[in-house]
Amino acid sequence: MDESTSDPDATSDRSGDPGATVGYEYAEDSSPPVIGADATIRSGTIVYDDVIVGDRFATGHHALIRELTEIGDDVLVGTKTVIDGRTEIGSSVSLQTGVYVPSQTTIGDHVFVGPHAVLTNDPYPIRQDVKLTGPTLEDHVSIGANATLLPDVTIGRGSFVAAGAVVTEDVPEETLAVGAPARYERLPDSLQGENDI
């Protein structure tokens, strides 16, 4: 059922600011989302049915989380970020303002994705009918602002994709990806270690 929290009686069993929609019914047999404890869902945000979210979830304004998405604990989905469904997101993840996460994407734990980064899942947009496969971001990955990740690439554990980089191939673990198309360099000492999100 499409229920907006602007009607206080409509969401007595759901979390969200006035103007948020928690439980957008996209199919007759869809099930209400499951949202963990201590959630902050800001106005304009839409969370579809068949979404499972852990504890201490927070959104900015006007975020979109589509169906069949699973999200762990301590996750931030920033203002105007879109998660296009059928996606797995781990715990302690920060998706900043304007991030686009397509369907069939996997994001591990302790991952940071900077403002307006774009992940893609279609290698031949509207030219061929192919299986969609989003990127995989392993644990402790950082993606800089305005970076673009092409379909089916894996960003290895602890790697750092610089702002504006265009990643066309897998990034090995603990590697720095810079440029367009991205080239791979040794991760500088200042970027070594795990994300503390």
Buried (B, 14 or more C-beta within 10 A) or exposed (E): EEBBBBEEEBBEEBBBBEBBBBBBBEEEEBEBBEBBEEBBBBBBBBBBBBBBBBBBBBBBBBBBBBBBBBBBBBBBBBBBBBBBBBBBBBBBBBBBBBBBBBBBBBBBBBBBBBBBBBBBBBBEEEEEEEEBBBBBBBBBBBBBBBBBBBBBBBBBBBBBBBBBBBBBEBBBBBBBBBEEEBEBEEBEEEBEEEBEB
